[in-house]
Structure formats: C-alpha cells, structure tokens
Amino acid sequence: MTHPIDSIEFASLLCSRLCHDLLSPVGALNNGLELMADETDPDMRQRCLDLLADSARTSANKLKFFRLAFGSAGGFGDAVPPHEARVAIEGMFAGTGRVKIGWMVEEQMLGKLPVKVLLNLALIVGDALVRGGQLDIGAEKRPGVTEIVVRGEGPKVVLDPDLRAALAGTLPAEGLASRTAAAWMVRQLVTNAGGEIALSPAGEPMLLFGASIPE
C-alpha cells in the first residue's frame, strides 16, 4: 500500500534531496574562490579557474535537470521537446564520464508528466550504475498512452531496496526519506494518472524500468 504523506512534509524531503545534490558543486565553487583570493602563482590560478568552471558547469547541469525532473518546467507550455530531456540527462552524467547514454526517444513533443517520469527513472537507474555502464532510455507515444523504458547495465548495479519499494508502492512509512522522495513521487504521478510502473526482479544483473502513462 502506498504511504500517505502530507504535501508539506514531502516538499521538505524533496528539498533536502536537492540541497544535498547541489552542496558538492556549490561548495567547490566557494573553495575555488577562496583559493583564488590568496593565490599568486599563474599556474595555480589557472587550476583554480578550471575548478570554478567545472563546478559552475556541474551546478548549472544539475539545476537544469532539477527544473524538468522536479519543477513545473516553466517556459515549455504543456509539452517539452525530447531534446531538452536528453540534454538534461547527459548533463547529469557528463562529469563522471562513466555512464554512456543510449537515446531511443521519438522526436515528438512529450507531456510534462512523461518527461518528469522519464528523467527520474533515468536518474535512479544511472545512479545504480556505481561503476559506470550503459544507460538506455526509450519513449514512444501511441494513441492514448506514452510508454517509457529505462535500462541500465554495468559491472556493478546496486539499487537501494527502499528505492525499489518506493517505485513498487510497498515502501513502509519509516522508509520515506529524502533519498526515496523522488521515487515515491514517480509512483504517485504515474498511478494518479491511471498508469503503471514495471520493475525487473531484484537480483538481476541489469535494471529495467517501464512506465505506461495514459494521455
């Protein structure tokens, strides 16, 4: 049974997750600025500038992703170009260089709800590829429904059991936390729209998530 939760409590958990994810690149920006203030060696100053540029890029990529995955995606109307979703996903994993993205999404405008679900499933699967690997993302619009498939395969695939439970709708009340808030949200969005989520069995060498979302 899905765990009921107050909307303010859920917003607090999701905000905690976003702040946690942004803390590292923003902290690196602050450290780079502090180093620049005291550094006079040209080579070291260049290294500081490189650090600042990398941290700024990572922060911008995360914010772009979060805007589509958790926000209202303002500025796109009722639908989002698939290219925007692809750029957001590639930006989230560009820094590591360990995850290769396979993109199999038709160049049709996608509704905000399918895009939100697609991005969150991709992030969950991508994060489970702890030693890198292949992240394949597919979406297809058919009459009355949008089908989403996300597949992850790599040397080591680790999915937090609480994330699986949140997606499956079996998460106990005490399991809902900042780390599971996004997965819980995906489950709610899909089921409230009359759709379904499919998960590959636990213990499989790869992850395969599917979502069917009625128009």
Secondary structure as UniProt FT lines:
FT   HELIX           7..38
FT   HELIX           42..69
FT   TURN            74..75
FT   TURN            77..78
FT   STRAND          79..80
FT   HELIX           82..94
FT   TURN            95..96
FT   STRAND          99..105
FT   STRAND          110..111
FT   HELIX           112..128
FT   TURN            130..131
FT   STRAND          133..142
FT   TURN            143..144
FT   STRAND          145..153
FT   HELIX           161..168
FT   HELIX           173..175
FT   TURN            178..180
FT   HELIX           181..192
FT   TURN            193..194
FT   STRAND          196..199
FT   TURN            202..203
FT   STRAND          206..214
//
